[in-house]
Amino acid sequence: MGGCFSKPKPVEVKIEVVLPEKERAKEEMSPNGKASPIVYKANGTSRHYQLEEHPIAMNPYRNLKDVVEASVCHVKDLDNGQMREVDLGCGKALLVKENGEFYALGHKCPHYGAPLVKGVLSKGRVRCPWHGACFNIGTGDIEDFPGLDSLPKFQVKIEKEKVYIRASKQALQTQRRTKVMAKCISLSNYNISSTNVLIIGAGPAGLVCAETLRQEGFSDRIVMCTMDRHLPYDRPKLSKSMDCHPDQIALRPKEFFRMYDIEVLTEMQVVAVDIKNKTAVFKDGFKMEYNKLLLATGSTPKTLSCKGKEAENVFNICTVEDANRVVKLATSKNAVIVGASFLGMEVAAYLTEKAHSVSVVELEEVPFKKFFGEKVGRAILKMFENNRVKFYMQTEVSELREQDGKLKEVVLKSGKILRADVCVIGIGATPATGFLKQSGINMDSKGFIVVNKMMQTNFPGVFAAGDAVAFPLALRNNKKVNIPHWQMAHMQGRIAALNMLAHGTEISTVPYLWTAMFGKSIRYTGHGEGFDDVVIQGDIDELKFVAFYTKNDEVIAVASVNYDPIVSKVADVMGAGRAIRKRDVDPFCLSCRTGDMSWLTGKGS
């Protein structure tokens, strides 16, 4: 069971449930709080399944040859609230001291390998300095995203005022731990056209939803479907590492889906959802019934409306194949990027070392002006121009001229004609929700699916997550917003899964995003929509700065370049519900030379 296939086929499903006792007890509780067999409804029929529990290997040191133990420091070497990277001889660990207790964990973030010692320690968890993922120091469990895996946790003991760590050599090498998951119950009479959970979309929201269900002990059928030909992959890399192979950016290997009985139907498009009859209709006519539904369809890139838009070498970057093809066509040739969006600018940056020329066409006066503000936008513009990228601002494309079906020139409304062997369109996206128009699911005027704090739509059992949703953002007084960030999609998928299991969990994460161009990473946290001022500390011309975005005297977002881990620290402050006032950021100028962030401690109301 599980894995990737294009068409559903009859299959017998086997079970092996691996659950901790407390999770098993939680899963076996009925809505009235009394223990009962698990009851799931599929096709309108209640089915009862008794769980067969298997013992869990809680001892990670069964193989003594895989164990290393070493003295790493004196107990007085670390103060409360401090972290240190320590070497055990065959690998490193992160040693943490908080409230007088020592903890030892993996020292690298499982997402992209960031050194966690450079992150932020606060209230029992450490936050990654690069992309904001959070890990519980007591368990190693991931508590905020991005990324899928948790940290390995190691034993700590104190003898004669020395701190010893006992660790698995393998864990020291891998620096990651996948949570214990359940599998699927054996149903010899299972109807292939029905599932308990149907997930439409195989991005981070869909995958995290499926994994969370298994982590929580859910042991019925899970089916994910995607129009893509590949299993879930790291989509942000399509514009940052364009010549990557699908296997290089896969979020999980094929064996993972087989092991945990998560089915993925590839190249399968849902064209309608019948909410009353709990049925999804696919483009080829196949129908699948479900009990719980997650809509995680993401977005659809906008296209140009001008003549020539159908030319062979004009692309929206939607797939690995698109990205690979653009690199091949652009090598030693002329590339034109339409739209100074995150995708457009990342593509332009990547192609500068491949293409003969790279040109960017943008309607606005400055890139990212609405998102980062004019000063930061101009600094980014200058960085690109210093890397041979030519900009044509405050103009649009009037025609894409082709010859024998292939693009040759891009004609601008300003009258300028650009030679083009390949063109990438990056002018934004719209929610991929057109197939839901007749479903009765509540959507706003822009087509975003409206959900509550538990990621539930206006129909019980129907949830939505990812780029296609508008949800209440706690940070902004529960204003309904759309935040198409990789990190946010992860968290929304998790919240949806927990509430499919009736946990009653509300979303409260702080938005966090990043972009990378020419070796410079811009990190950003908060929600800066509608900012009325930007307070910049540092040297913006040298691209070493922090930008505080304020509205009505309150800091609502922060961006930085070469100032880690300031953005992660601010995310922690915002996550704690503390406001940072505009006047609070002024003292930062006194400490910007040293990177000291003590001024943030206790700030706000």
Disulfide bonds with the S-S distance in Angstrom:
none
